[in-house]
Structure formats: structure tokens, C-alpha cells
Amino acid sequence: GQFVQAAYTMFRSPQGGDPLRPEPAGIPDGWELGAWIHMSDFVLNLKELEFYGIVVHDVENPDSRIIAIRGTEGAMEWIDDAAAIPIPFRQVPAAGRVATGFDTIYSSLKVIKRSLPEEREFAVTTAGAAATPETFSGSFADQLEQLANSREAARGVARSASEGRRQRPTVVTGHSLGGALTTLFVMENATKHKFDITTLCTFASPRVGNKEFSRQFSQLPIDSWRIVNTLDLVPKLPPYIPLLLDYNHVDSAYPFCSSSFAKNSLVTWHAMETYLHWLETSTTTEPGG
């Protein structure tokens, strides 16, 4: 949860003055920011990318990473979550149907590599200026794999295709819309096997797909934590309507109720801060606090 909160902190008060590539803020000690994640909302054909998430790696074990994606803020989030026409997940069509909005937004995700301090120093020394941030192509999982390959090659540990890839222990986490997107990533990776995902932890995630999607997801050999405030409305979207919309949550739910410690409001029920306070009472329950 701290990594999702770090993404919110970086979005709300970008360090370094670049809202698309904010410098690290709030990232726990021992972890290093390796890439930014951009995406665009699909409503009204919006194309402008915004910063939404981070890829961080363990300083002591760079092969170990955490991928964290925040939710959108404001009315757009509710519109995106309510875009409920079910369609096949384009990255894994056999995995059942998912909400149109989530599938469309997932396809907009972009990974932007962050030059690490030693790489920036080398670039300035050899070229006289900071290098242009590196981007990648393909699906979200494809781009993350290219990022991992690039990091491994820089450390001199890349392997040939015949040798296979290195172990890449990965934890994935997201809040609200970010929870839906990270769930889709886990499903894509289950087919492509680019990362060794051990854990998915979502906060306030809406329903992502239909019963078939949920059934297949729940069979994956990972620890799946879906933490939900029972007062929060977003996890109730898209709605389940028998015979029309057979949306179903993935396993496994860990519910709580915030009525005893947080304000009774739509914003507070849904805020990441409320979820963090339930996990650790020393954190504030005020959104943005």
C-alpha cells in the first residue's frame, strides 16, 4: 500500500517539476524507482497521457520488483468504472470478458524507463546532456519485459534465448482503477510468463471481468489480496445484473468497515488513506494528507 500511496504523492506534488516523470517521493527505503507508468482515460477520446504508476526494484536484489498503479482522481474514475459493456480481454481473449473501459485503458499503458543516478552521470559525461527517457512497444507486459531486459543487460546478466530468462520475483498492487489494471496485467502475465508474480494486492478494486474471467484468475498460483471497505461504492462497480452483466470479483476478499474511524463520505470511504489507516492506524485518514 505504501507504494501505491507513493504514486499518489508523486502525482499530487511532482518532484523535479515534471508531472509525467516525477522524481521519487514516499518510496520506502531500500527500493529504487526504475520506471514511470503512464496511461490515458478513454472517455471522450482523451489521448493525453498522465503519470499513474511506478516500477521499483529492490536495491539489494534488482531482479525483485514491485509494480504499483494509483487510481484516477475525480469524476472520470466513476465514468471509467461504469463503462460496463463486456468484451473479450484483447491480450488474452480466451480468459473471458472484461469491462470495455478497463480493456481500453489497459491498452493505453506506457512504460518510461528512468535513468538511474549512475546512468545519468554516464550519459552527461559522454553526451554532454541528459539522455531522452527510453520507451518501449507492445502490450503492458511486453513493455515491462523490455524494461527488465534492458536493466539485466546493463548489469551484464542478460542471457540468450536458449538459456531462458532470469527469475523475476514480482509483487503487483493498485488502488481503484489501478486495482483493475493490475489484475489484467496478472492475467496477461499468466499467459506470457514474463515475470514470476507471487502476490497481487488491490485496494478498492472494481469488478474487472465476468464469471469466466474470475474463475480463471482464481486458479492462478499466486497470493491474491483484494482489500475492500464495505462502505466504498467503487468495488460495487460495474454492477452485477443477472442475465445481462455477469461481473464477478476475483478472489480473495478481505473486507473491513471504516465507519468507526473515518468520515462518512463517498470520497473518504474510497480514499487510499482510509485503506492504509485500516492496515496501520498511525496513517492519516484524510485524502491527500
C-alpha positions as CSV (number, residue, x, y, z in Angstrom):
1,G,0.0,0.0,0.0
2,Q,2.9,2.4,0.6
3,F,4.0,2.1,-3.0
4,V,0.5,3.0,-4.3
5,Q,0.5,5.9,-1.9
6,A,3.9,6.9,-3.2
7,A,2.4,7.1,-6.7
8,Y,-0.3,9.4,-5.4
9,T,2.2,11.6,-3.6
10,M,4.4,11.9,-6.7
11,F,1.3,12.7,-8.8
12,R,-0.1,15.3,-6.4
13,S,3.2,17.1,-5.8
14,P,5.6,16.1,-8.6
15,Q,9.2,16.3,-7.5
16,G,11.5,17.9,-10.1
17,G,8.7,19.9,-11.8
18,D,7.8,17.2,-14.4
19,P,4.3,15.9,-13.8
20,L,4.9,13.0,-16.3
21,R,8.2,11.9,-14.8
22,P,8.2,13.0,-11.1
23,E,11.2,12.2,-9.0
24,P,10.8,9.6,-6.2
25,A,8.7,10.7,-3.2
26,G,7.4,8.4,-0.4
27,I,9.1,5.3,-1.7
28,P,10.1,3.1,1.2
29,D,13.8,2.8,2.0
30,G,15.7,0.0,0.1
31,W,13.7,0.5,-3.1
32,E,14.6,2.5,-6.2
33,L,12.3,4.0,-8.8
34,G,13.1,2.3,-12.2
35,A,10.3,3.4,-14.4
36,W,7.1,5.5,-14.6
37,I,3.8,4.2,-15.9
38,H,1.6,6.5,-18.0
39,M,-1.9,5.9,-19.2
40,S,-4.9,7.9,-20.6
41,D,-8.6,7.7,-19.8
42,F,-10.7,6.7,-22.7
43,V,-13.9,8.8,-22.1
44,L,-14.5,11.5,-24.7
45,N,-11.5,10.1,-26.6
46,L,-9.0,11.6,-24.3
47,K,-5.5,10.9,-25.6
48,E,-3.3,12.9,-23.2
49,L,-1.1,10.7,-21.1
50,E,-0.8,11.1,-17.3
51,F,1.5,9.7,-14.7
52,Y,-0.2,6.8,-12.9
53,G,2.2,4.3,-11.5
54,I,5.7,3.2,-10.7
55,V,8.0,0.3,-11.2
56,V,10.5,0.0,-8.4
57,H,13.2,-2.6,-7.7
58,D,15.0,-3.8,-4.6
59,V,18.3,-2.1,-4.3
60,E,20.0,-5.2,-2.9
61,N,18.2,-7.6,-5.4
62,P,17.4,-5.7,-8.6
63,D,15.6,-8.7,-10.1
64,S,12.9,-8.2,-7.4
65,R,10.4,-5.6,-8.3
66,I,7.0,-4.0,-7.3
67,I,4.6,-2.6,-9.8
68,A,2.1,-0.1,-8.3
69,I,-0.7,1.9,-10.1
70,R,-2.8,4.5,-8.5
71,G,-6.5,5.2,-9.3
72,T,-7.7,8.3,-11.2
73,E,-9.0,11.2,-9.1
74,G,-12.2,13.0,-9.7
75,A,-15.4,12.2,-11.7
76,M,-13.5,10.5,-14.5
77,E,-12.8,7.5,-12.3
78,W,-16.5,6.8,-11.8
79,I,-17.2,7.1,-15.5
80,D,-14.4,4.7,-16.3
81,D,-15.6,2.2,-13.7
82,A,-19.1,2.3,-15.0
83,A,-18.2,1.6,-18.7
84,A,-19.5,-1.9,-18.3
85,I,-20.1,-3.4,-21.8
86,P,-18.2,-6.7,-21.6
87,I,-15.8,-7.6,-24.3
88,P,-13.0,-10.2,-24.7
89,F,-9.8,-9.2,-23.0
90,R,-7.7,-8.4,-26.1
91,Q,-4.4,-9.5,-24.5
92,V,-5.9,-12.9,-23.5
93,P,-9.1,-13.4,-25.5
94,A,-9.7,-16.9,-24.0
95,A,-9.7,-15.5,-20.5
96,G,-13.3,-14.4,-20.5
97,R,-14.8,-10.9,-20.9
98,V,-13.8,-7.7,-19.1
99,A,-15.3,-4.2,-18.9
100,T,-14.7,-2.2,-22.0
101,G,-13.3,0.7,-20.1
102,F,-10.6,-1.3,-18.3
103,D,-9.6,-3.1,-21.5
104,T,-9.3,0.2,-23.4
105,I,-7.3,1.9,-20.7
106,Y,-5.0,-1.1,-20.2
107,S,-4.1,-0.9,-23.8
108,S,-3.0,2.7,-23.3
109,L,-0.4,1.9,-20.6
110,K,3.1,3.1,-21.4
111,V,6.3,2.3,-19.5
112,I,9.0,5.0,-19.4
113,K,12.4,4.0,-18.2
114,R,14.1,6.2,-15.6
115,S,17.8,6.6,-15.9
116,L,19.4,5.6,-12.6
117,P,21.8,8.0,-11.0
118,E,24.9,6.3,-12.3
119,E,23.4,6.0,-15.8
120,R,22.5,9.7,-15.8
121,E,26.1,10.6,-14.8
122,F,27.5,8.5,-17.6
123,A,25.1,10.0,-20.2
124,V,26.0,13.5,-19.2
125,T,29.7,12.7,-19.2
126,T,29.7,11.0,-22.7
127,A,27.0,13.0,-24.5
128,G,27.1,16.3,-22.6
129,A,23.3,16.2,-21.8
130,A,20.8,14.0,-20.2
131,A,19.6,11.2,-22.3
132,T,16.0,11.1,-23.6
133,P,13.9,8.7,-21.5
134,E,13.6,5.3,-23.1
135,T,10.2,4.0,-24.0
136,F,9.1,0.6,-25.2
137,S,6.5,-1.0,-27.5
138,G,3.8,-3.7,-27.4
139,S,1.4,-4.6,-24.6
140,F,2.0,-3.6,-21.0
141,A,3.6,-6.9,-20.2
142,D,5.8,-6.7,-23.3
143,Q,7.0,-3.2,-22.3
144,L,7.8,-4.3,-18.8
145,E,9.7,-7.3,-20.1
146,Q,11.8,-4.9,-22.4
147,L,12.5,-2.8,-19.3
148,A,13.6,-5.8,-17.4
149,N,15.8,-7.0,-20.3
150,S,17.4,-3.5,-20.5
151,R,18.2,-3.5,-16.8
152,E,19.6,-7.0,-16.9
153,A,21.8,-6.2,-19.9
154,A,23.1,-3.1,-18.2
155,R,24.2,-5.3,-15.2
156,G,25.8,-7.8,-17.6
157,V,23.4,-10.6,-16.7
158,A,21.4,-10.9,-19.9
159,R,21.0,-14.5,-21.2
160,S,20.4,-15.9,-24.7
161,A,17.0,-17.1,-25.8
162,S,18.2,-20.7,-25.4
163,E,19.2,-20.1,-21.8
164,G,15.8,-18.7,-20.8
165,R,15.2,-15.6,-18.6
166,R,16.3,-14.9,-15.0
167,Q,13.9,-15.3,-12.1
168,R,11.9,-12.1,-11.7
169,P,10.0,-12.1,-8.4
170,T,7.3,-9.5,-8.7
171,V,4.6,-8.1,-6.5
172,V,1.7,-6.1,-8.1
173,T,-0.5,-3.6,-6.4
174,G,-3.1,-1.0,-7.3
175,H,-5.9,1.2,-5.9
176,S,-9.3,1.5,-7.5
177,L,-8.9,1.7,-11.3
178,G,-5.3,0.7,-10.7
179,G,-6.5,-2.4,-9.0
180,A,-8.4,-3.4,-12.1
181,L,-5.4,-2.7,-14.4
182,T,-3.0,-4.7,-12.2
183,T,-5.5,-7.6,-12.2
184,L,-5.4,-7.5,-16.0
185,F,-1.6,-7.5,-16.0
186,V,-1.5,-10.5,-13.8
187,M,-3.8,-12.3,-16.2
188,E,-1.7,-11.3,-19.2
189,N,1.5,-12.4,-17.5
190,A,-0.1,-15.8,-16.6
191,T,-0.2,-16.5,-20.4
192,K,3.1,-14.9,-21.4
193,H,5.2,-15.9,-18.3
194,K,7.4,-12.8,-18.4
195,F,7.6,-12.3,-14.6
196,D,7.3,-14.5,-11.5
197,I,4.4,-12.8,-9.8
198,T,4.0,-14.0,-6.3
199,T,1.4,-11.5,-5.0
200,L,-1.4,-9.3,-6.2
201,C,-2.8,-6.8,-3.6
202,T,-5.5,-4.5,-4.6
203,F,-7.4,-1.8,-2.7
204,A,-10.9,-0.8,-3.6
205,S,-10.8,-2.6,-6.9
206,P,-14.0,-2.7,-9.0
207,R,-15.2,-5.9,-10.6
208,V,-12.9,-6.5,-13.6
209,G,-14.4,-9.3,-15.6
210,N,-17.2,-11.8,-15.9
211,K,-17.5,-15.1,-14.1
212,E,-15.3,-16.9,-16.5
213,F,-12.6,-14.3,-16.1
214,S,-12.9,-14.6,-12.3
215,R,-12.8,-18.4,-12.5
216,Q,-9.6,-18.5,-14.5
217,F,-8.0,-15.8,-12.4
218,S,-8.8,-17.5,-9.2
219,Q,-7.0,-20.6,-10.4
220,L,-3.6,-18.8,-10.7
221,P,-0.9,-19.9,-8.3
222,I,-0.4,-16.5,-6.6
223,D,-1.5,-14.9,-3.4
224,S,-4.3,-12.6,-4.3
225,W,-5.5,-10.0,-1.7
226,R,-8.5,-7.9,-2.6
227,I,-8.9,-5.4,0.3
228,V,-12.3,-3.7,0.3
229,N,-14.0,-1.1,2.5
230,T,-17.6,-2.4,2.7
231,L,-18.9,1.2,2.5
232,D,-16.9,2.0,-0.7
233,L,-19.1,2.2,-3.8
234,V,-16.3,1.6,-6.4
235,P,-15.9,-2.1,-5.6
236,K,-19.7,-2.5,-6.4
237,L,-19.0,-1.4,-10.0
238,P,-19.5,-2.5,-12.7
239,P,-22.9,-3.8,-11.4
240,Y,-23.8,-7.4,-11.4
241,I,-27.1,-7.8,-13.3
242,P,-28.3,-11.4,-13.8
243,L,-28.5,-12.5,-17.5
244,L,-27.1,-9.1,-18.6
245,L,-23.9,-8.3,-16.8
246,D,-22.3,-11.3,-15.1
247,Y,-19.5,-9.4,-13.5
248,N,-17.8,-11.1,-10.6
249,H,-15.0,-10.3,-8.2
250,V,-11.7,-12.2,-8.3
251,D,-10.5,-14.0,-5.1
252,S,-9.8,-13.3,-2.3
253,A,-11.8,-10.6,-0.5
254,Y,-10.5,-9.1,2.8
255,P,-13.3,-6.7,3.9
256,F,-13.4,-4.0,6.6
257,C,-15.7,-1.2,7.5
258,S,-14.4,2.3,8.1
259,S,-17.4,3.7,10.0
260,S,-15.6,3.6,13.3
261,F,-12.5,5.6,12.3
262,A,-13.2,7.7,9.2
263,K,-15.6,10.4,8.0
264,N,-18.8,9.1,6.3
265,S,-18.4,10.4,2.8
266,L,-18.0,9.0,-0.7
267,V,-14.5,10.4,-1.0
268,T,-13.3,9.2,2.4
269,W,-14.8,5.7,2.0
270,H,-12.8,5.3,-1.2
271,A,-9.6,7.1,-0.4
272,M,-6.3,5.2,-0.3
273,E,-5.6,6.9,3.0
274,T,-8.6,5.1,4.6
275,Y,-7.4,1.8,3.4
276,L,-3.9,2.4,4.8
277,H,-5.3,3.6,8.1
278,W,-7.1,0.3,8.5
279,L,-3.8,-1.5,7.9
280,E,-1.7,0.9,10.1
281,T,-3.6,3.2,12.4
282,S,-0.7,5.7,12.6
283,T,-1.5,6.9,9.0
284,T,-3.9,9.7,8.3
285,T,-7.5,9.1,7.0
286,E,-7.7,12.4,5.2
287,P,-7.4,12.1,1.4
288,G,-4.2,13.8,0.3
289,G,-3.0,14.1,3.9
